[in-house]
Amino acid sequence: MQVIDRSKALAITPLLRLGFRPFFLGGCVFAMLAVPLWLIALAGALGDWQPAGGWLAWHRHELLFGFVMAIIAGFLLTAVQAWTERPGLSGRPLALLAGLWLAARLAWLLNLPLPLLAPLELAFPLAVALVMGRTLWQVRQRRNYPIVAVLLLLTAADAVALTGLATGSETLQRQSVLAGAWLVAAMMGLIGGRVIPFFTQRGLGLASPVQPWPWLDWFLLLAAPLVALLYVAGPALHATTWIGLLFLLLAAGHGLRLLRWYDHGIWRVPLLWSLHLAYAWLALACLGMALWHFGLLANPSPPLHALTVGSMAGLILAMVARVSLGHTGRQLQPPAAMTLAFILLQLAALSRVLLVNVWPLPALWLAGAAWTTAFALFARHYGPMLWRARVDGHPG
């Protein structure tokens, strides 16, 4: 039976053998194209062409529910195979799921009628949640049930965006993206809390990883979705002291994790310092939101972009660089160009969060150029790995 299964697996096009392949490549190429397209539109160079909801709504929605959701799908659909020892999605079902994601991206960009756009958009995250839920349920793996819950909440947040599109409510569209961003932050805290100390231990050859504190893990897991609900309900849209206290506790929790995980040896390993810096941006984003709610920061945009550019994109680039190596049978030594990519993404975050306040348009273009080049480097060096078979002959 194993020989037959192996033969069938090897007959599948390499790009469709496991979820990380199409979604890491597709998501990163999309990120590489979406930001320069947004900047060109911002400059008024696209004339009357408008995607669904307008360019600002498209930019906010698609970088979260398009780019980030693709990477989440690729990571989870790959990881669940290791978690459950059940075969991951591959072949035609994986192709259909990737095609659904792509169709939704085109539907937003081409401003298709809502009756066509809405089913395409919601079907993708719902399908990922159902695949994950079914696989985890088969082995009763309760430890990972919260991941399915977050995926379903992300689908609900996406539905709020579509409601805003249908009613012409910019507020609903904004609420949905902010809620979605903090739901992703919850998932980053959950997954990052597992893999960053483990990767650090393995990468530095330490005796054992830092042991988690369950009370802290549960607080961070529950507090970020609470923030998301506060955005949907409305209170978090306005500066409020008690919400600032919640963000301050989140900042302290993430900062405490970083201090416990830290080892000076990470600076010798790009795959490690990139992960740690991305997680540091998450703590800074929480601190920035606390300062805004306390009335000590004029605008919530800098901490929001610390979350999305510094933390989300930073963690994504570091994770896809490492996971792709391991799952294509390679040693955990990224191409030299990826060190530059990690540095460029840090530059993008610094430009978008800090420099934009004193050097607005040039800083935006600098951030866009650094972001685009970082993801272009990933596509250039990892694309061949993702669409070719593993180097060790394994069918994955």
Secondary structure, DSSP 8 states (H G I E B T S, - for coil): -HHHHHHHHHHS-GGGSSTHHHHHHHHHHHHHHHHHHHHHHHTTTTTT---TT-HHHHHHHIIIIIIIHHHHHHHHHHHHHHHH-S----HHHHHHHHHHHHHHHHHHHTT--HHHHHHHHHHHHHHHHHHHHHHHHHTT-GGGHHHHHHHHHHHHHHHHHHHHHHHT-HHHHHHHHHHHHHHHHHHHHHHHHHHHHHHHHHHHT-SS-----HHHHHHHHHHHHHHHHHHHHSGGGS--HHHHHHHHHHHHHHHHHHHHH--GGGGG-HHHHHHHHHHHHHHHHHHHHHHHHTT-SS-SHHHHHIIIIIIIIHHHHHHHHHHHHHHTT--S---THHHHHHHHHHHHHHHHHTGGGTSHHHHHHHHHHHHHHHHHHHHHHHHHHHHS--TT----
